[in-house]
Amino acid sequence: MKIMSVMEGESVTLHNDITSRDTKLYYMDYIEWSWFRPEESRNVKVIQLDVKTGDIRYYYDEIFRDRLQMDIQTGSLTISNIRTTDSGLYQMYNTFSVESFNVTVYAGLPTPVITRYSTCSSGSLQNCSLLCSVLNVSHVTLSWFKGNSLLSSISVSDLNNSIYLNLEVEYQDNNTYSCVLNNHIRNQTQHLDITELCKTCADQFHCCGFTEAVIRLVISAVVGVATVAIVVHDIRTSFH
């Protein structure tokens, strides 16, 4: 059995052991492909080639419509725009043999999200608590790295799972950290910006205090002008 992995939306070709010069082709009547359909718990025929005439017949068109191509010279099968629901066991039958292919289709990977799950630190606290998370994934591993060194990881195989992985770093840490989500084919990386996420209370006050003061000053000025205008209007009204 051949094991194959592919990302959702890509194309995959299931190459059998028949070549266009194989003398057995002259003695074959047909080449057909079946797929194990989970809903029916059985193999179902999806495509068949009449070797003598070159005619191709398609089955289960509601699932594979316009997504199957068969090489009439060898019988190899190509599935385009493949979906996660196309995963499973495919088998090729001909007059002389059977070949099996176990195909796993992985969904596209989301980018991990890094958030801080503690409030700003007072001077007595030295660590910043962080959380890396991804939602609705399956057959993936989520990992924290410090440079190229693995710090921790967690894996899930169930469908549509959400996973989380925490990390604590010091506020003055200058190392490079990243959270990586990967499967057997690809990975997605989110780099940690410590200076942005891990601010002390003093840093946040210094950052936002001046801006807040300016905003309050402007609001006070506007309110003051409006109050003066109302008083002047009332005075003028009383004299008329």
C-alpha positions as CSV (number, residue, x, y, z in Angstrom):
1,M,0.0,0.0,0.0
2,K,1.2,3.5,-0.8
3,I,0.7,6.3,1.8
4,M,0.1,9.7,0.4
5,S,-0.6,13.1,2.0
6,V,-1.8,16.3,0.3
7,M,-3.2,19.7,1.3
8,E,-6.8,20.6,0.6
9,G,-7.3,22.3,-2.7
10,E,-4.3,20.7,-4.4
11,S,-4.1,17.9,-6.9
12,V,-2.8,14.5,-6.3
13,T,-2.0,11.7,-8.8
14,L,-2.2,8.1,-7.8
15,H,0.5,6.4,-10.0
16,N,0.1,2.7,-10.5
17,D,2.8,0.3,-11.6
18,I,1.5,0.0,-15.1
19,T,3.5,1.7,-17.9
20,S,2.4,2.6,-21.4
21,R,4.8,-0.1,-22.7
22,D,3.5,-2.8,-20.4
23,T,2.6,-5.8,-22.5
24,K,-0.1,-6.7,-20.0
25,L,-2.1,-3.7,-21.3
26,Y,-2.9,-5.7,-24.5
27,Y,-4.5,-8.4,-22.4
28,M,-6.5,-6.1,-20.1
29,D,-10.2,-5.5,-20.5
30,Y,-10.6,-2.7,-17.9
31,I,-8.9,-0.5,-15.3
32,E,-11.1,0.8,-12.5
33,W,-10.7,2.8,-9.3
34,S,-12.7,2.4,-6.1
35,W,-12.9,4.5,-3.0
36,F,-13.9,3.4,0.5
37,R,-17.0,5.5,1.2
38,P,-17.3,6.0,5.0
39,E,-21.0,6.7,4.8
40,E,-21.7,3.3,3.2
41,S,-18.8,1.4,4.9
42,R,-17.9,-0.2,1.6
43,N,-15.8,0.4,-1.5
44,V,-17.6,2.2,-4.4
45,K,-16.5,2.4,-8.0
46,V,-15.6,6.0,-9.0
47,I,-14.1,5.6,-12.5
48,Q,-13.6,2.9,-15.1
49,L,-11.5,2.7,-18.2
50,D,-12.3,0.3,-21.1
51,V,-8.8,-0.5,-22.2
52,K,-9.8,-1.7,-25.6
53,T,-11.9,1.3,-26.6
54,G,-10.4,4.0,-24.4
55,D,-13.9,4.9,-23.1
56,I,-14.1,6.3,-19.5
57,R,-17.1,6.0,-17.3
58,Y,-17.6,8.2,-14.1
59,Y,-19.5,7.2,-11.0
60,Y,-20.5,9.2,-7.9
61,D,-20.4,12.3,-10.0
62,E,-22.1,14.3,-7.2
63,I,-18.9,14.0,-5.2
64,F,-16.1,14.0,-7.8
65,R,-17.8,16.0,-10.6
66,D,-15.1,17.4,-12.9
67,R,-12.4,16.5,-10.5
68,L,-11.2,13.1,-11.8
69,Q,-8.8,12.5,-14.7
70,M,-7.5,9.1,-15.8
71,D,-4.5,8.5,-17.9
72,I,-5.7,6.1,-20.7
73,Q,-2.2,5.0,-21.3
74,T,-1.5,3.8,-17.7
75,G,-4.7,4.1,-15.8
76,S,-3.2,6.5,-13.2
77,L,-5.8,8.6,-11.5
78,T,-5.6,12.4,-10.7
79,I,-7.9,14.0,-8.3
80,S,-8.0,17.8,-8.6
81,N,-9.2,20.4,-6.0
82,I,-9.1,17.7,-3.4
83,R,-11.1,18.0,-0.3
84,T,-10.7,16.7,3.2
85,T,-13.7,14.5,2.7
86,D,-11.9,12.8,-0.1
87,S,-9.5,11.2,2.4
88,G,-9.5,7.4,2.5
89,L,-8.5,4.2,0.8
90,Y,-8.4,4.2,-3.1
91,Q,-7.8,0.9,-4.9
92,M,-7.1,0.3,-8.6
93,Y,-8.3,-3.0,-10.2
94,N,-7.4,-4.5,-13.5
95,T,-7.5,-7.9,-15.0
96,F,-4.3,-9.0,-13.3
97,S,-3.8,-7.0,-10.1
98,V,-5.0,-4.7,-7.3
99,E,-3.1,-1.7,-6.0
100,S,-4.0,0.3,-2.9
101,F,-3.4,4.0,-1.9
102,N,-4.1,5.5,1.5
103,V,-4.7,9.2,0.9
104,T,-4.9,11.8,3.7
105,V,-6.1,15.3,2.9
106,Y,-5.1,18.0,5.4
107,A,-7.1,21.3,5.7
108,G,-5.2,24.6,5.4
109,L,-3.5,25.7,8.5
110,P,-4.5,28.8,10.4
111,T,-1.9,31.1,11.8
112,P,-1.5,30.7,15.6
113,V,-2.7,33.6,17.8
114,I,-0.6,34.7,20.7
115,T,-2.3,36.6,23.6
116,R,-1.5,37.6,27.1
117,Y,-3.7,36.1,29.8
118,S,-2.4,38.0,32.8
119,T,-2.8,41.7,33.7
120,C,0.0,44.1,33.6
121,S,2.8,43.3,36.0
122,S,3.6,45.2,39.1
123,G,7.3,45.7,40.0
124,S,7.3,42.6,42.1
125,L,6.4,40.2,39.2
126,Q,9.1,39.2,36.7
127,N,7.3,36.9,34.3
128,C,4.8,37.5,31.5
129,S,2.2,34.8,31.0
130,L,1.3,34.1,27.3
131,L,-1.1,31.8,25.5
132,C,-0.8,30.5,21.9
133,S,-4.0,29.1,20.5
134,V,-5.6,27.8,17.3
135,L,-9.3,26.8,16.7
136,N,-11.0,24.0,14.8
137,V,-7.9,22.0,13.7
138,S,-7.1,18.3,13.5
139,H,-4.0,16.1,13.1
140,V,-1.7,19.0,14.0
141,T,1.0,19.9,16.6
142,L,1.3,23.2,18.3
143,S,4.8,24.1,19.7
144,W,6.7,26.9,21.4
145,F,10.2,27.6,20.2
146,K,13.0,29.6,21.8
147,G,15.1,30.4,18.7
148,N,15.5,26.9,17.2
149,S,15.0,25.0,20.4
150,L,11.7,23.3,21.2
151,L,10.3,24.3,24.6
152,S,6.9,22.5,24.6
153,S,4.4,21.0,22.3
154,I,0.9,19.5,22.2
155,S,-0.7,17.3,19.4
156,V,-4.3,16.6,18.5
157,S,-5.7,14.0,16.1
158,D,-9.4,14.5,16.6
159,L,-11.5,16.5,14.2
160,N,-12.2,20.2,14.8
161,N,-10.3,20.6,18.0
162,S,-9.1,23.8,19.7
163,I,-5.7,23.7,21.3
164,Y,-3.8,26.0,23.6
165,L,-0.2,26.2,24.9
166,N,1.1,28.5,27.5
167,L,4.5,30.2,27.9
168,E,6.1,32.3,30.6
169,V,8.9,34.8,29.7
170,E,10.7,37.5,31.7
171,Y,9.9,41.1,30.8
172,Q,13.5,41.9,29.9
173,D,14.0,38.7,27.9
174,N,15.7,39.4,24.6
175,N,15.5,35.9,23.1
176,T,13.4,35.2,20.0
177,Y,10.2,33.1,20.6
178,S,7.7,31.7,18.2
179,C,4.6,29.6,18.2
180,V,4.4,27.0,15.4
181,L,1.5,25.0,14.1
182,N,2.3,22.1,11.8
183,N,1.1,18.9,10.2
184,H,3.0,16.4,8.1
185,I,3.1,18.8,5.2
186,R,3.2,22.4,6.2
187,N,3.6,24.8,9.1
188,Q,2.4,28.2,10.2
189,T,4.5,30.4,12.5
190,Q,3.6,33.3,14.7
191,H,6.5,35.3,16.2
192,L,6.3,36.7,19.7
193,D,6.8,40.5,20.2
194,I,7.6,40.7,23.8
195,T,7.9,44.5,23.9
196,E,4.3,44.7,22.6
197,L,2.6,42.0,24.6
198,C,4.6,42.0,27.8
199,K,4.4,45.5,29.3
200,T,4.6,46.3,33.0
201,C,2.0,48.5,34.6
202,A,4.5,51.3,34.7
203,D,5.1,50.9,30.9
204,Q,1.4,51.0,30.1
205,F,1.0,54.1,32.3
206,H,3.9,55.8,30.6
207,C,2.6,54.8,27.2
208,C,-1.0,55.9,27.7
209,G,-0.9,58.4,30.5
210,F,0.2,61.4,28.4
211,T,-2.3,60.6,25.6
212,E,-5.1,60.2,28.1
213,A,-4.2,63.5,29.8
214,V,-4.3,65.4,26.5
215,I,-7.7,63.9,25.6
216,R,-9.0,64.9,29.0
217,L,-7.6,68.4,28.6
218,V,-9.2,68.8,25.2
219,I,-12.6,67.6,26.5
220,S,-12.4,70.0,29.4
221,A,-11.6,72.8,27.1
222,V,-14.6,72.0,24.8
223,V,-16.9,71.7,27.8
224,G,-15.6,75.0,29.1
225,V,-16.2,76.9,25.9
226,A,-19.7,75.4,25.6
227,T,-20.5,76.5,29.2
228,V,-19.3,80.1,28.5
229,A,-21.3,80.2,25.3
230,I,-24.5,79.2,27.2
231,V,-23.9,81.8,30.0
232,V,-23.4,84.6,27.4
233,H,-26.5,83.5,25.6
234,D,-28.6,83.6,28.8
235,I,-27.2,87.1,29.7
236,R,-28.1,88.5,26.3
237,T,-31.6,86.9,26.5
238,S,-32.3,88.5,29.9
239,F,-31.6,92.0,28.5
240,H,-34.1,91.7,25.6
